[in-house]
Amino acid sequence: MRTSRLAAYGVLVLLLARAAPAPAEDAETRHADAWRQAQTAVAEFAVAQLQHPRGAQRSAALKQARDRYETVLSEMKASPPPQSLILLHWELVLLSDELLAGMSTVVDGETSGDTNTIELGWAWIEQVRSMMRTTLREARPPAL
């Protein structure tokens, strides 16, 4: 199932985020930390579906993780990225908005008990994450 891959990724991100040392504060570090927080919220969203049985508790956990992601995304939009990352930042922000829409679709489906909407939301999330991976891969400078 698609969601199990996303959940496995989520567990890995949560473990890495908790193990990372607190770096010095500069613009690039703050920017990277904000993206880490966003990815942690995505991971929490994926893990919430495994931690809770379908119903009100799962809906609430998914909504809480989605809201956390939305808050972090709003903060990133409000603060300018470092000059070296400006183009990549805005490409990823646009994709992040799509990811948020997929998360909202899952939450709506869980709230209404509509399994088709839930599956649509997870497929949407997986597609956007694939697009993010491609964007990040293309942004890397070629190896010498």
C-alpha positions in Angstrom: 0.0 0.0 0.0 1.2 3.5 -0.8 0.7 4.7 2.6 3.0 2.2 4.2 5.9 3.6 2.2 5.0 7.1 3.3 4.6 5.9 6.9 8.1 4.2 6.8 9.5 7.5 5.5 7.7 9.3 8.2 9.2 7.1 11.0 12.7 7.7 9.5 12.2 11.5 9.3 10.9 11.6 12.9 14.0 9.6 14.2 16.4 11.8 12.2 14.8 15.0 13.3 15.0 14.0 17.0 18.6 12.9 16.6 19.9 16.0 14.8 22.1 18.4 16.9 21.0 22.0 17.2 23.1 23.9 14.6 24.3 27.5 14.7 21.7 30.1 13.7 22.2 31.6 10.2 19.8 32.2 7.4 20.4 28.9 5.6 20.3 27.0 8.9 17.0 28.6 9.9 15.6 27.9 6.4 16.7 24.2 6.5 15.3 23.9 10.0 11.9 25.2 8.8 11.9 22.6 6.0 12.8 19.9 8.5 9.9 20.9 10.7 7.6 20.8 7.6 8.8 17.3 6.7 8.4 16.2 10.3 4.8 17.3 10.2 4.3 15.3 7.0 5.9 12.3 8.7 3.6 12.8 11.7 0.6 12.9 9.3 1.7 9.6 7.8 2.3 7.9 11.1 -1.0 9.1 12.5 -2.9 6.8 10.2 -1.0 3.8 11.6 -1.2 4.8 15.3 -5.0 5.2 15.4 -7.9 3.1 14.3 -10.2 4.6 11.7 -12.6 7.1 13.4 -12.6 10.3 15.4 -9.2 9.7 17.0 -7.5 9.2 13.7 -9.3 12.2 12.1 -8.2 14.4 15.0 -4.6 13.2 14.8 -4.4 13.7 11.0 -6.0 17.2 11.3 -3.5 18.2 14.0 -0.5 17.1 11.9 -2.0 18.8 8.8 -2.6 22.0 10.8 1.0 21.9 12.1 2.3 21.5 8.5 0.1 24.4 7.4 1.5 26.6 10.2 5.1 25.8 9.3 4.4 26.4 5.6 2.8 29.8 6.4 5.9 30.7 8.5 8.2 29.8 5.6 6.2 31.8 3.2 6.4 34.9 5.5 10.2 34.8 5.9 12.5 35.2 2.9 14.7 32.3 2.0 18.5 32.8 1.6 19.5 34.2 -1.8 21.2 30.9 -2.8 17.9 29.0 -2.3 15.3 31.5 -3.6 14.2 29.6 -6.8 14.2 26.2 -5.2 12.3 27.6 -2.2 9.5 28.9 -4.3 9.3 25.8 -6.4 9.0 23.7 -3.3 6.5 26.1 -1.7 4.2 25.6 -4.7 4.5 21.8 -4.3 4.0 22.1 -0.6 0.7 23.9 -1.1 -0.4 20.9 -3.3 0.8 18.5 -0.5 -1.3 20.5 2.0 -4.3 20.1 -0.4 -3.8 16.3 -0.5 -3.5 16.2 3.3 -6.8 18.1 3.6 -8.4 15.7 1.2 -7.4 12.8 3.5 -8.7 14.6 6.6 -12.0 15.3 4.8 -12.3 11.6 3.8 -11.5 10.4 7.3 -14.0 12.9 8.8 -16.8 11.8 6.5 -15.8 8.1 6.4 -15.4 8.2 2.6 -12.7 5.7 1.7 -12.5 6.8 -2.0 -11.7 10.4 -0.8 -9.1 9.0 1.6 -7.4 7.0 -1.2 -7.5 10.0 -3.5 -5.8 12.1 -0.9 -3.0 9.6 -0.3 -2.5 9.2 -4.0 -2.3 13.0 -4.3 0.3 13.2 -1.5 2.4 10.4 -3.1 2.3 12.2 -6.5 3.4 15.5 -5.0 6.1 13.9 -3.0 7.4 12.3 -6.1 7.4 15.7 -7.8 9.3 17.1 -4.8 12.0 14.4 -5.1 12.4 15.1 -8.8 12.7 18.9 -8.1 15.3 18.3 -5.4 17.3 15.8 -7.6 17.3 18.3 -10.5 18.5 21.1 -8.1 21.6 19.2 -7.1 24.8 20.3 -9.0 26.2 17.5 -11.2 29.0 15.4 -9.6 32.5 16.2 -10.9 
